[in-house]
Amino acid sequence: MNIDLRGVRYEVIHRGEGKPVLFLHGFTGNAHWVDSLPTLPIRLVSPSLLQHGATEHPSVNRSTMSQQVKDLSRLLDTDDRPWTVVGYSLGGRIALTLAACDERVEHVIGISTTPGLLTSKERAARRRQDAELAHLIETKGIAAFVNRWENLPLWRQTEDMKRSLRTGRLAQQPNALANSLRSIGTGHMPSLWGTLQCLPRTDLIVGSDDLKFKAIARYMQEERPDIKIYEISNAGHAPHIENASEFGTIIKKLILGGI
């Protein structure tokens, strides 16, 4: 279904009854990423984020982290109960930021994600990298970008997994993905490292082979020891795809209780 959030038309999946859980996909994803997740007795809400899927593609200035979080806060208005927010990669960064800004989030589950970069120098370097990637998308086309993206070493995916994801990636709009990098890429995200103590209950899921994000999760845990880390075996940066069975068991327990 489509819903208007602060003047922007969003594609949003609503499914089921129960405790409200907001699911936020990663870069190149869309609202339908939840189709590969286990069916749970919850009220599932999954939007296509700005510049993704069938959600409207506004300007770069209208697609920043602060704008995205304000839109999602409007989604939280649809239920008076406390929310759990589950976010993967880009969606995880947004989930952490939303949790820091909106007290209605009582539990955040970050999958292969980060609270941002610590220094302005790191953020500037990342903005340059993202600008180069945005230029590649716009000049070489979406297929050239997807070919490069799906062969990055951070994944642990079979050819069947790649094929299942490729259709959705190729359906994205090149200018929209480029503008996502320019507006809400990691280099444009305000650092949350100084506010980790203010977050609600926080759980992190990482793939066993995703060395970068395993290290980030451990650094977060050092800053805030009550953060729990769940490592999915035989998985890289997309554990919900690369080991769906083990991931499904963990996410079910985290959302419904049991760990």
Number of C-alpha atoms within 10 A of each C-alpha: 8 14 15 15 15 12 10 16 16 24 22 21 17 13 14 13 11 11 16 21 21 21 24 29 26 23 18 23 21 25 24 18 20 18 8 11 16 15 13 15 15 15 15 20 20 22 28 23 30 31 27 26 24 20 21 19 22 15 14 17 13 14 22 20 22 17 16 18 19 16 20 20 18 12 18 20 10 9 12 9 13 15 20 24 26 25 23 28 20 23 23 26 28 30 30 27 24 23 25 19 16 17 13 19 24 16 22 28 25 28 29 28 27 24 24 21 19 13 11 13 11 13 20 15 12 17 21 13 15 22 17 13 17 21 16 16 21 17 13 11 15 20 15 13 19 17 12 10 14 17 12 9 11 18 20 22 21 10 10 9 12 15 12 12 17 16 11 15 22 17 15 18 20 22 17 23 24 22 26 24 24 22 24 24 23 23 24 20 20 18 20 19 15 10 12 18 15 13 22 19 16 21 19 25 26 30 27 17 19 22 14 15 23 23 12 17 26 16 13 20 18 11 15 15 11 13 19 18 19 17 19 23 15 15 24 26 27 24 29 26 22 21 18 17 14 16 24 18 11 18 20 17 11 16 20 12 9 8 10
